[in-house]
Amino acid sequence: MTTPPIKSRGPKPTKVDPDQILDAAQAVFAEEGLRAASLRAIARQAGCDPALIYYHFDSKETLFKALLDRRFPAVLHDVERLADPADVRPTALRLWEVLLIYHRHLKDDPGIRAMIRGEIVRGAEGLTHLIEKRVRPIVVHVSRIIEQGMARGDLRPDLPPLLTTFFLVKMQLEILDVLPAVLPHFTNLPPQEVLLTGMRSWFDLYWRGVALHPASPLPPLPDPTA
């Protein structure tokens, strides 16, 4: 006689794909931070057995890297093309397109923004380096657009390119996070116009600070939703 197989007392593992696990990890990391997060919490968020996470990812750090690599290569690709010195369009238009790139890739993903901001503020050892490694090439390419604008006489010659880049991009991320929640309480703008109005207002203020001739009119700026 053969011994019948032992039946599992626990729930059967649920199949999940890697993106579902990454979405769950991102939500948990954004709320708790990577160090405090547990794989059990991520599995609970994903609706799967913790063992299935190990099938795809061998650690929380691997999950974190995969989350960064799910977004930043596409941003880098677009910014790298925009920084081509052969692009002779007005510097104002190219800098506006930097904002459009961030809008396009990060607008609908508040989780990645919250996760990265949280880890930078916490200063977790090793994680800040992982973030910097992916962000630095993007910043370098945007700063090249700044340098090209200075060389072409569009921007003030005394600008520090890296800081000028930081203030451009940092405010765009704040706009994506804060403006849709706050601005409707202070204006009568329809919800679909809040983000665009905030972006244009910010860019106009920014441009007046960095342009060699601040009174010069801005070129037509493409709509982010176009």
N, C-alpha and C positions, 0 to 999 in steps of 0.2 A: 504493500500500500504506500502511496505517496503522501507526504505531509502537505496539507493545503497551505497555500501562501498566507502569511500573516497580513491581515488587513491594517492599513494605516488608520490610526485613531484621529489624526489631525486632518484639516482640510486639504484637499488636493491642490497642488500648486497651480496657479493661474498663469497661462502664457502671456508674456508681455514682450513688446519689442524694445530695443534700446532707447528709442526716442521717448517712449512712455516712462522709462526709468529715469532718463535725463530730466524730463519735465518734473517728475516727482522730486528728484534730488535738488533741482533748482529752487523749487518752492520751499523745501526744508532748509536748504542752505541760506536762503534769503531771510528766513525767519529766525533760525537758531545759530547760524554760522557753521562753518565746516567742522570746527573742532568739537562743538557741542552736539552736532547732529549724529544720529545713529543710523546704521543701515536698517534697523528694524523700523524706524520712523519713515525712512525713504520707502521701504517695502510696503508699509501701511498706506502711504500716500499713493503708491503705484498700484495697490491692490494685488500684490503678489507675495510669494514666499521669499524671504531674504536670500535663500539659496540661489534664486534666479538672478539676483543682482550679481553675485559672484560668477555666474556663468558668463556674463558680459563684461564686468568690470571688477578688477581685483582689489580695489580700495576706494575710499572716499576721495583721495587725491586724484585717482584716475578719473573718477566721475567729474571732479572739478575741472580737470584739464579738458575733458571731452566737451563740457559745457562752454568753455572759452573757445575751443576750436570749432564749435558749431556756429559761432557768430563772427569772430574776428577775421578769419581769412577772407570772407566776402567783403567786409569793410575795407580791409587792406587792399584787396584787388581793385576796388573802385577808386580809392584814394590814390593809389599808385598810378593809375591811368590818368587821373585828373592832374597829377603833378608833372606830367610830361612837359618839358620845356618847349616843345614844339606847339603847345596849346597857346595861341596868341590872343585868346579872348580876354576881355577886361578882367582884371584881378577881382573886382567886386563880384562878378558873375561866378568866377571859379570858387571864391570863398563861400558864396551862397550855396554852391553845389556841394561843398563839404557838409554843410548843415543838412542838405537834402539826403546825402548818403547816410548820415546818422539817423535821420528821420525814417528813411526807407528800411534800414536793417534793424533798428532798435525800438521804433515807436510802439510796436505791438508786442514787445517783450519786456514788460516792467520787471519781471523776475530776474533777468540777467543783470539789469541795472542795479536792482536792490542787492543782489548777491555780491556784485563786485564792489559796490560802495561799502557794504558791510565789512568785507574782508580787508579793504584798504584802511578803514577806520580802526578796525581791530588790530591791524598790523601783524596778522598771523605770520609767524616765521615760515618762509618758503613760499607761501601763497602770494604775497606781494610781488615776489620775484616772478612767479608764473604769470601774473597779470601784466607786470611791466614788460616782460618779454614779448607779449602779444600787442601791447598798446604802443610801445616805443616805435616800431616801424611805421605805424600810422601817423604818430605825431611828427616823426622825421619828414615824412612826405608832405604833410600839411605845412610844416615850417618851410619846406622848399618852395611851396607856392607863395608864402610870405616873402621869402628872399627874392624870388623872381619878380614879385610885385614891387619890391624896393628897387631892384635893378632897372625896372622899366619905368620908374618914376610915378607909379600909381600910389605907392605907400610911403609914409614917412621914413627917411633913411636912418632914424635913430631907434627904430623898433627892435626889441629883443625877439627874434623869431620864435623861439620855443615858448616864451611866456605869452606872446601874442596868440600862438596856437592854443595854448592852454585855456586862455580866457574865452576864445571863440567856442571851443568844443565843450568846455565845462558848463557854460551857460546854456548851451543847446540841450545838454542832458537834464539840467534843472528844469528847463522849459517842458521837456517831455514828461517829467515826473510831476511837477507842481501845477503848471498852468491850467491843464484841463480841470483840475479839482478846485482851483482858487478863483480864476478869472471870471467864471460865470456869476459869481456872487457880487462882482463889482461892475459888471457891464451887462448890457442887454444883448450881447452877441449870441447868435445861435451856436449850439455846441460844436457843430462842424466847422465853424469859423474861428473858434477860440485859439486853436494851436497855430493856425496860419497867421492870424493877427499878431500873436505873441512872437512868433519867429521873425516876422517882418519888422516889428517894432524894435526887437533886440538887435537885428542886423543893421538897421538904420543907425541906432545909437553906436554900435560897434564901429561901423564904417566911418562915422564922423570922427571917431577917435584915432583911427589908424591911417586914414587917407591923407595923401600929401595935399590935396585940395578938397577939404571937407564939404565945401559948398557945391561941388560938382554933383549933378544929379546922378542917381544910381541908374544903371541900365535896367531894362525890363527883366524882372526876376521870375523864373518859372514857378508855377504853383506846385507844391509838394504832392498834390493829389493828381496832377496831370499825368 
